[in-house]
Amino acid sequence: MQLFHSPASPFVRKVVVTLHETGQTGDVEFLAVATTPVNSAPEILAHNPTGKIPALTRPDGPALYDSRVICRYLDARAGGKLYPESRIWDTLTLEATADAIMDAAVLMIYERRIRPVEKQSDDWIEAQWGKVARAIGAVNTRWMSHLNGPLDMGQISIGCALGYLDFRHEARDWRIGNDALAKWYETFALRPAMQATKPD
């Protein structure tokens, strides 16, 4: 298998953490790709018509894309422990919440880096941060019992989302007012899979 990736992407990190946690890193060739929302790399377009990373080629079918699809596939390939049926809807909801945090946080970066200065909107950026802040608050108040349970994809996804906020939006300090989540992340970030995938 081949994984088309950029190390700074939180969606890619989620996939790579999954590879580490399921013992499959040796089964994948990592291919770094430089791509942007306005100039998709041709090697990505060859496998994902939306031009987004990550994308995973596999020997028994078309390439897979979208981190949720790839992670579900990798987990199934390894025996299916990260999407436990007994709490599947909670796990999927947490994963979706984390992906929404990542989406908004990445869009904030794109607004400054990709759009011309005269077209950038501070209000739009703050609206994206509002999504992030509300989602983090919800996780802190409603989901801590789940996060403190056995490892699943909800935990991995939230961990990668918070790691991206530290990486790209440290000055906003998501920890303020979210003490329980901050305490959980302090421990979760020490997992070997998280340490091995920290963005530069």
Order of alpha helices (4+ residues) and beta strands (2+ residues): beta-alpha-beta-alpha-beta-beta-alpha-alpha-alpha-alpha-alpha-alpha-alpha
